[in-house]
């Protein structure tokens, strides 16, 4: 064996050296991963986009927007941007304008892209959400130090669209009828759900079936789960199949006493969102340490709202007790998922068994929610099967609270300014009938107030006698003395025009019943009529005992409110006391309906 010879050093002259390589830009590829600040990784693949130089510029811009310090912080938002950009490139390919890089773009391309989207049938609201993403990426491209962007494109990037922005149709709430069905169904399922934990189903059969079941339980106890391909599960499966026992949901039935299942998620999310008003995405990101600061039957739920940039970490105080309260429900979930969390580490509240493995977090599937509503036969307001959108539950909670507070904005606006609460949660289609009814009631009150009688206190009555001109507009000055002396009295008031009633034809006697004076502009009520009014009020209140509450309200509710809220408050307590004394000594002449005289 010969020893290797020692080599000589290699040297290069200055003439042989090549040009120096500048700093490497790591944002040049068309296939890359963006690690979002919230939500995880996003794989972006633009290798098929043409032209390549423009695709490289847009890819670099998107990655800068999604990196720490960029404006895109959530995985779902970055993914939405990544999906939209290829549509812009598809439009550019149809123009045949020979675009190679960013310097070839013109303002007409953005306007043309907007028109192209409209031609594809996109509404103004959806179109704006697409266009804003393309504009944001191109703004980042134009912000590069060496970017060669034409002046008209830079001017065009100052705004998203030259056309007016259309406000999106607000997400509506479910009606109280639907909310009650959802809440009742969720409570039934949740009670059954927590009852099954730790409860092993009795296995009856021969020794081989018992041994196979025990082997499966041992695997689940050791590893937290058992997969479809595990020999112990296969053995139990075929033994049960040969004996004609149910096998269609075998793997879920085996894991049900140990873990949450996918089918358990809809009722849990429904009840939690309906009771707390938390957004669906906030419910999904709850952690096992979200309960804090218990106090007097309540507790704080801390959660993450990723959309609230700068104020993502929030808290909400909720009721705390049994599983019917938000605090109790979350506490029980933490307890029953503790076993699964040992085998699937993480702090997310929602650890469940899905497709043969334990999973942390929720990947919502509409089919599971639809199956839950079908199983409980939940219907909408038209009696049709309900297609439940969990994102509408927050609005439903807010709408129910709005009804409970009777629209009192200071009480309703919890966690929002009054303006935001009114715009986003009160001005929704399901509450429109309530608002229209309130407006109608207000108009009715105004009309009723316009027809109200004129109340004359003793001081004002003396003023009319001394200066009849002050009665102008109600009665002619020459008829004031006749009116106040009682010559034109009806039972409950003096009448300024018995043959000129607003309720009948001119020249005809007033067709209204005697208490119609309380809704007549011709009526003038003086202290002299108070004994008769007090007598009638006593009769009205006595009728409560003989009539059902709805019947009494329909017949006497309005006149009772008129007397107690408008007529009597117009007179001093001394005047009313004197009228009561007069009533006890000299009862007024009786003009009552037949039921009062019987």
Secondary structure as GFF3:
##gff-version 3
##sequence-region A 1 598
A	DSSP	beta_strand	31	35	.	.	.	ID=ss1
A	DSSP	beta_strand	41	45	.	.	.	ID=ss2
A	DSSP	alpha_helix	52	66	.	.	.	ID=ss3
A	DSSP	alpha_helix	75	95	.	.	.	ID=ss4
A	DSSP	three_ten_helix	102	104	.	.	.	ID=ss5
A	DSSP	alpha_helix	107	119	.	.	.	ID=ss6
A	DSSP	alpha_helix	124	142	.	.	.	ID=ss7
A	DSSP	alpha_helix	151	156	.	.	.	ID=ss8
A	DSSP	alpha_helix	176	196	.	.	.	ID=ss9
A	DSSP	alpha_helix	207	223	.	.	.	ID=ss10
A	DSSP	alpha_helix	231	242	.	.	.	ID=ss11
A	DSSP	alpha_helix	250	256	.	.	.	ID=ss12
A	DSSP	beta_strand	260	261	.	.	.	ID=ss13
A	DSSP	three_ten_helix	262	264	.	.	.	ID=ss14
A	DSSP	alpha_helix	265	276	.	.	.	ID=ss15
A	DSSP	alpha_helix	280	284	.	.	.	ID=ss16
A	DSSP	beta_strand	291	295	.	.	.	ID=ss17
A	DSSP	beta_strand	298	304	.	.	.	ID=ss18
A	DSSP	beta_strand	313	319	.	.	.	ID=ss19
A	DSSP	alpha_helix	326	336	.	.	.	ID=ss20
A	DSSP	alpha_helix	338	343	.	.	.	ID=ss21
A	DSSP	beta_strand	351	354	.	.	.	ID=ss22
A	DSSP	beta_strand	357	360	.	.	.	ID=ss23
A	DSSP	alpha_helix	366	375	.	.	.	ID=ss24
A	DSSP	three_ten_helix	390	392	.	.	.	ID=ss25
A	DSSP	alpha_helix	393	404	.	.	.	ID=ss26
A	DSSP	alpha_helix	409	412	.	.	.	ID=ss27
A	DSSP	alpha_helix	418	420	.	.	.	ID=ss28
A	DSSP	pi_helix	421	426	.	.	.	ID=ss29
A	DSSP	alpha_helix	429	450	.	.	.	ID=ss30
A	DSSP	beta_strand	454	455	.	.	.	ID=ss31
A	DSSP	alpha_helix	458	466	.	.	.	ID=ss32
A	DSSP	three_ten_helix	468	471	.	.	.	ID=ss33
A	DSSP	three_ten_helix	477	479	.	.	.	ID=ss34
A	DSSP	alpha_helix	480	484	.	.	.	ID=ss35
A	DSSP	beta_strand	494	495	.	.	.	ID=ss36
A	DSSP	three_ten_helix	514	519	.	.	.	ID=ss37
A	DSSP	beta_strand	523	525	.	.	.	ID=ss38
A	DSSP	three_ten_helix	527	529	.	.	.	ID=ss39
A	DSSP	alpha_helix	530	542	.	.	.	ID=ss40
A	DSSP	three_ten_helix	543	545	.	.	.	ID=ss41
A	DSSP	alpha_helix	549	562	.	.	.	ID=ss42
A	DSSP	pi_helix	563	567	.	.	.	ID=ss43
A	DSSP	three_ten_helix	568	570	.	.	.	ID=ss44
A	DSSP	alpha_helix	573	585	.	.	.	ID=ss45
A	DSSP	alpha_helix	594	597	.	.	.	ID=ss46
###
